[in-house]
Amino acid sequence: MPDPALTPAAGPVTLSGVAASPGTGIGPAFVLIPPNLSFETLTGQDPAAERARLDAALSESRTDLHGVREGARARLGDDAAAIFDAHLLLLDDPELGAAIQETLTGGANAEAAVHGAFGAFIGMFESLDDPYLRERAADLRDLRARVLSHLLGRPLASLGELREPAIVVAHDLTPSDTAGLDPALVRGVVTAVGGRTSHSAIMARGLGLPAVVGVGEAALAGLTRGTPLIVNGDAGTVTVHPDAAALSAAQAAQAAAQAERDRLDALKDREGRTADGLRVELAANIGAPAEVPGALSAGAEGVGLYRTEFLFLGRGDLPGEDEQYRAYRAVLEGMGGRPVIIRTLDIGGDKALPALGLPHEENPFLGFRAIRLCLARPDLFRVQLRALLRASVHGQLRVMFPMIATVQEFLEARAHLDAARAELTAEGVPVATDIPVGMMVEIPAAAALSEQFARHADFFSVGSNDLIGYAMAADRMNERVANLYQPLNPAVLTLIALTCQGAARHGKWVGVCGEMAGDPLALPLLVGLGVTELSMSAPALLPRREQVLNLNAAQARELAAHALTLSHAAEVEAAVRAAYPDLTPTPTDG
């Protein structure tokens, strides 16, 4: 029975959630109703018979996944399709298979064996600190549901039923759900669970759909198909049964947003350069080849950060050299000769990769991760470096090493790159010459010794998210200390200033690729400190390009010098606002 509070007679009701993808969507609800996959746990079953049932379900699941993968590739691109390659690999994961077989051997029915084995893996992911990886548990739940649906003979729900424009409402949207989605018919997305790193949120941002996630099961329980909705992806609200005033306001917001997009779109081909002539390159952060078109449509002058770890996540094995080569080549070719900075693997104990067998660490962000892992596992590192070098002939590649703390680490990493080049040359494989090799400045020690690093590195990219966290000893995901995570703190600005000064002494350049790069309050400070490349999410590029075009670099240098004399972040923010009173604090995810 519908919740009386959500009926037309009750008038407009506003639900709150997480603002996951900006924009305003208006339309009827299309409620995705999952099948009932409950089952009875049985014991004393014939293991051979249950194994045969399981094998049939796995075979049907594989057939499904091959079809879904190709449909996803046609509608949503190679990145969406790659998720199902990972699902296919997971079906054959030996660790998962052994756990299922052990339960079958004990006499359990196939449903119980599948549910339990997948549940253990899901629990492992849900216990991780990293929010992105925590959300990857949804991929495993998606795959488990597919196998169970075949065992139980109950078809999965499908967005393929969507025939008219609507707001999609669901508990969550799995990769399987979105594979059948027609973006032209979706006006917005609302889910009961999830955060900004959930699949639903990432998918919505990638397709430019307004989205609010994490609204809660209870809040959505009364919604039925056809219920009129307004989704405000900027405020994180959903209006149920909007009245005429709410509809008028939403339509006005849509018109204003479109006018603003049109105005900014006229700037996308303008070179990033301040009003007084300083060149500031505006680049995009991406995690997959499928994000290249969105970056280009936003006017990206290059890729300032390609996060290669996304190739490694959510699967039971490691990507081989050829698979990595194809991904890197796709990005380089897609960017059409624009510079592409590809960061080598940045992964560690907080990111569960069964194929690596990494032990749990009490403090993984200060542990065995990123370049430390790669230097200890040259077999893993060399495969990636060979793939990068092979791809280098297809575009303007720049290689970047993450989490460098000592000069020796950088030199050792570069030696591995040189060795990989020598191998390929000996094999007759073409490799580009003069590939710039740089490093992330995320650790305060790297900023403090930037002049020494600049003797060896070709460029620096400040990973502001981690640099702020390490400098302030504050986890921004921990609400009890998040107030200490302060991008505008003079201590953070001093570390960036040291980095720029050290680089300048050796004629090297400095970029920033964290959230700070897309923050309008931080931008004049960064330019004033000497940063000449800013890399951010694609939606932030056009607003920040307009800001750069109107910025006077000489004035920004004066402001930055003044900020370094202040004692706390509030004073810095006040100084920026006094200099640029029209700025609004709307940082975007880098």
N, C-alpha and C positions, 0 to 999 in steps of 0.2 A: 504494500500500500504506500503511495507517495507520501512523503513528509508534508504535512499541512503547511509548514513554513515555506515550502518550495512550490506551492500552487499559485496560479495566476491571481486568485483572490487575495492572497497574502501580500501581493505587491512585490516590488523589487527587493531582493535579498543579496547582500554582498558577501562572498566567501573570500578568504585570504589564503595565500600560499606563497611560494617562492617565485619571484620574478625571474623566469628562466630564459626568455627570449623576447626582445622588445617589440612593441607594436600593439595595435588594437584590432581585435577580430570580432565580427558580429555575425551571428548565424544560429541555426537550430543545433541542439545537441545531437551528436551521433554517439550513443553510448555503446561501447564495445563490451559485450557480455561474454566472459570466458566460459568454457564448458566446465561441467562438474567432473573433476578428475579424482574424486574421492574413491577409495577402494577398501576392501577388507583384507587385512593382513592374515595370511594363512601360513600354517606350519605343516610339516610332514608331507610336503609335496615332492613329486618325482623330479629330481634335479635335471635329468635329461629332457623331460617334457617342458619344464619351465625354461631351460636353455633354448630349446627350439622356438618357444613363443617369443623369447627375448630376441633371438636372432632375426626372426621375421619382423619384429617391430623395429629393430635397428636397420634392417634392409629397407623397410618402407620409409623410415626417417631419412635415410641417405637419399633415396629417390626424391622425397619431398625437397630436401635441402638443395639438391642440384637444380631443381626447377625454380625454387624460390630465389636461389642465387642469381640465375640468369634473368629472372624478372626484376630483381633489385638492380642488376647492372643496367638493364634497359631503362628503368624509370629514374633511378637515383644515383647511378654512377658506380665506378669500380670500388670506391671505399665502402659503400653499403654492401656490395657483393662480397667483399673480403671478409666481412663478419661471418658469412656462412662457410667460407673456407675454414675458418677457425672452428666453427661448429662441427664440420665434418671431421676435422682432426681430433676434436675432443671425443667424438664417438668411438674412435680407435685408440684413445689414450690408454696405455697399458696399466697405469696406476688405478684409473677409474674402473677399467675392465676387471682387474684383479679383485677390487673391492666388491663389485657386483657378483662375480663368480663365487667368492667366498661365502656370501650370503645365500646364494642359490644352493651351494653344496650343503649348507646347513639345513636345507629343506624349506626355505621360504619361497613364496610365490614371486614371480618376476617383478610385479608391481612394487612389492616391498623392497626387493633388492635394488631396483633402480632408484626408488625414492630415498632409501637410506644412503646409498653410495654417493649420489649427487648431493644429498643434504650435507654430508661431511665436507665436501669440496666447497659448497656454498657457505657453510659456517666459517671455513678458513678465510675466504675472501671477505666476509662481513666483519671479521675481527681485525682487519688491517686498518692502519692509521690513515693511509692515503685515501682521500675521498673518491678519486677517480677509480682506483682499484676496488674500493668497497662497492661501488656501483656495478662493477663487472659481475658480481654475484647474480645480477639480473640475467646476464647471458646464459649462465648455467641453469637458472630456473626456467628460462625459455626452452632450452634444449631438453631438460627433464620433462617439461610439459608435452613436448612433441613426442617423445618416446612413450610416455604414459598414455597419450591420446590414442596411439596405435594399439597399445596393449589392451586398452579399455574399449576401443572402437567408438570413440567420441571425438568428432572433428574439432579442431581448434577454431576459435573465432577468427574472422578475417575482415580487414578493412577493404577488401575487394568488393564488399557489399555496398560500399559508399557510392551513390549514384548522383547526388546533388551536393552543392556546397554546404558545408557544415563545420561545427566545432567538434573535434574528436575528444571524447571523454572516456577515460579508462583508468583502471587501477594503476597501470603503468603501460608504456608502449615498449614492447620487446622488439629486437631486430626483426623477428618473424612478422610481427604486426606491421611494422613500417615498410616491409618489403612489398606489401600489397597496396601501399598508399599511393594515391594519385595527388601529387602536390597541388594541382590546379583546383581540386575540390575541397581542400582543407583551409578553413579560415582561421583556425587556431587550435591549440592543444591544451587540454586540462587533464592532469593526472592526480590520483590520490596520494601517491608516494613519489619519492625522488628528490634530488637536489639539482644544482646547476651542472653537476658532472654526470647526471644520469643519461642513459641513452636517449630518453625522450627529449631532454633539454638540448643535448648536442645535436640531435637530428633537427629539432625545430630551428635552432640558430643557423644550422647549415642550409636549411631551405628558406630561411627568412620568414618563418611562421611565428606569430605571437604565441607565447606559451606561459602558463602558470602551472607549476608542479607542487607536489607536497601539500595539496589542499586538505587531505584527510579522507579516510573511508566514510566516516559518519557524515561529513559535509556533502559528499557526492551521492550518498545512498538514495536520496529521494529524486534524483534526476532521471528522467525518462527520455527516450528518443523524441526529438522535436521540441524540447523545452528551449525557449529563446534564451540566448546567452550573449554576454559581452565579455571578452577576454582582454584584460589590460596587462600586457606583458611587461610594461614599465613599472607599474605599481604593484604587480603581483596580486591582482584581484580578479574575481569572476562575478559578474552581476547576473543573477537569475531573474527571469521575467522582468527585464528592464522596462521602465515606463518611457513615455515620449521624451521627457527631458533627458534621461540617461542615453537614449538612442541618439538624440540630437547631438549631445556632447561627444559621444563616441564617433559619430560620423564627422563631426568637426575636427576631432583629433586625427582621424584617418586622413582627412583632406589636408590638414596642416602638416602632417608627417610626410605626405606625398609631395607637397610643395617644397618642404625643406630638403627632401631627397633630390628633387629636381634641381634645386638651387645648388646644392653641394655637388651634384653629379657633373655640373658644368666645370668643376675644378679638377676632375679626376686625372686629366692629362697634363695638368700643370706640374712642372718640376718643383720639388720641395726646396724652397729657397726663401730666406727671410726677406723682409722689405728692404733691408740694407745689403742684401746680396750674399749672405752666408748660406752655403749649400747644406741642407739637412735632408738626408735620404729617409723616406717614409716607406717602411717595409711591413710585411705581414708575418704573423706567427701562424704556422700550420702544423697539422699532425698527420696529414695523409694527402696523397695526390689529388683526391677528389675536391680538396679545398682550394686548389689553384684557381679555377674559374671565378670563385667568389672573391679571391684576393685581387685578381686582375680587374674585375668589374668595379672594385672599390678604389682602383688606381694605385695598387701596390707597385712600388718601384723595384721591388725585389722581395725575397723571402729572408727575413732576418733571423728566423728560427724555425727549422724543421725538426720536430721532436720524433726521432726515429724509434723511440721505445714503443710507440703505438703498434709497430710491426710485430712486437714480441709479446704483447699482452693478450690474455684471453685465449690461449692455445696450449696444447700439450707438448709442443715441440719448439725448436728454435728455427727461425726463418733461414733458409740457406742462402748462399752467395747469389744465385741467380734470382731468387725472389726479391732479395734486397736490391739488387742491381736494377730490376724492372721498376721498382717503386721510386728509386732515386732518379732513374732516367726519365720517368714520367713527369716528375716535378721539374727537372731541369729543362726538358723539352717544352713542357707546358708554360714555363715562365718566359720562353722566347728570348733567351739571351740575357735576361735580367739576372743580377747576382742572386745566388741561393746559398745561404749558410745552413749547412746540415750538421747538426750536433750529433756526435757519437753517443752511443747508448748511455742513457742516464737512468739507471735502475739499481735497486739494491734490496736489502732485507725487508723493506716495507712493501715491496711489490712482488707478490708471489709468482714465481715462474718455476713450476715443477721441474722443468727440464734442467734448470740450473742447480736445484737442490740447495738453495741458500738457507742457512739456519735463521730462525727468528732472532732479532736483536732487540734489546731493551730500548735502545735509542738509535733507530736506523738512520736518522738524518745526520747523525755524527758518526756513522759506521761504515761498513764495507759496501760501498756503492759507487756508481758512476765510473770515473776514471780509475778508481782504486780496484774495482772489480775487473775492469777491462785489462789493466796491467797484470793482474794476477791470473787472468784467463786469456793468454795470448791467442789460443785457438778460437775463442769467441770474437776477440777484438780483430784478429787478422781477417776473418771472413767479412766483417763489416767494412774494414778499410779497403779490401780488394774490390768489394762491390762499389764503394764510393769512387775509387779511382777509375774503374771501368766506366762508370757513368759520367765521369768528368768531361769526356769528349762531346757530350750532348748539351752542354750549356756552360754557364759561368759558375763553377763550383767554388765554394769556400768551406773548408772543414773546420769544425770547432770542437774542442775538448771541454767537457763539463767538470765542475768541482775540482779545479786545479788548486792545490794548496802550496806546492813547492815548485821551484824552478826545475828540480830533478824530475818531478812527475811530468812536466810539460816536455822536457827533452826526451824522456823515455817514450812518451806517447808519440812524439814526432819521429823518433827512431823506428818505431813499429810502422808508421806510415811510409817512411823511406824504404824500409825492407819490403813492404808490400809492393811498392812501386818497382823495386828491383826485380821481384819475382815476376810481375806481369810483363815487364820489359823483356826479361829472359824468355818468356813464353810467347813473345811476339804480339802481346795485347796492347793496343794503343792507349795511351794515357795523356791527358792534357799536361802541358808544361805550366810552371809558375802558378800552381794552385795556392792561394793564400791560406795559411793555417793560423787560426786564432784560438782563443780560450775564453771561457766564461769567467767573469769576476763575480763570484758568489760568496767567497770566504774572505773575511776581513784581512787575513794574512796576504792574500793576493793583491788586494788594494794597497796595502802598506808597502809591498815590494814591487809595485807596478813598474817602476823604472827598470828593475832587474829583469822582470818578465818581458818588458818591451824590447829588450835586446834580442829576444828569440821569437816572440810571437808577432804575427803580422797585423793583428787587430785584437781588440778586447770587446766583449759584449757583457755588459753588467746585467746579471740575472737579479733584478731588483727584489723579487719576491723572497728569494733565499738570503740575499745580502742583508735585507732589513731584518729577517728573522734571526740570523746569526748575530748581527750587530746588536740587536735589542734583546737577544735571548728570549724571544716571545713567539709562540705558535699562534698564528692568526686564526686557526681553527679552534683554539681553546678560548672559549668566551670569558674565562676568568682572567686571562692576561692579554686578550686581543687589543685592549686599549693601549698596550705598549708597542704594538706593531704600528710604527709611525713612519711612513715614507718621507715626511717633511722634517723629521728630526735632524737637527744640525749635525749630529754624529754620522748619520747616514749620508747626508750631503757632503760631509768632509771626506768620507771614504770614496765617494764618486769623484770629488775634486782631486784627490790623490791619484786616482786611476787616470784621469784625464791629463794631469800634469806629467806623470811618468810616461804616458804614451807620447805626449807632445815632444818630449825631449829626444825621442828617437823617430819622430815623424810618423807615428802610428795613429790610427783613428780609434774612436770609442763609440760603441752603440749601447743602447739599453733595450732589453727585450722582455721585461716583466710588466706587471700591471701599471707600474709607474710611467711607462712610456706612453700609455694612453690616457693619463690623468691630466686634464687641462690645467690644474693648479701646479703640477710638477713640471710641465713642459718648459715654461720660460726659465725655470731654475736649471734644468738639464742642459738646455742650449747655452745658458750663461756660464755653466761650469765647463763647457767644452765638448759636449756630446754632439756628434754630427750624424748619427743614425738612430732612428726610433722605430722599433718593431712592435707591432701590436695586433690585436684581433682585427679582422677585416672591417667590421662595422665601425670601428673607431677611426679608420684612416681618413675619411673625407673631413670629418669635423676637425681633426688635428692638422690636416693639410691647410685648411682655412686659417687655423690659428698660427701656423708657421708662416704662411704668406703675409700675415698682418703683423708679425713680430719684428721688433727692432732688436737685432742681436747685441748691439752696443748697450742698449738699456737693460737687456737681459743679463749681461755680464755684470753690470752695476748692481742689479738686484741680487744676483747669486753671491757676489762678494759681500754684500750686506747680510744676507741670510747666514753666511758662515760665521758671523760675529754674534749671532743670537744664541739664546740658551735653551729654547724648547720649541716643539713643533707648532704650538699655537701662535707663537710670535712670528714664525716663518709664514704660516698661512695668512696671518693678518698683513704682513708685508706684501705678499703676493696679491692679496685682494685690494690693498691700497693702490698698488701699481696697475692692476688690471681689474677694475671694479665689475666688469661685465662677466667675469668667469663664474661658472657654476661647478661645484664639486661632483663631477659625474665620471669618476674613473671607470674604465671598462676593463674587462678581463683581457690580460695580454696573452 
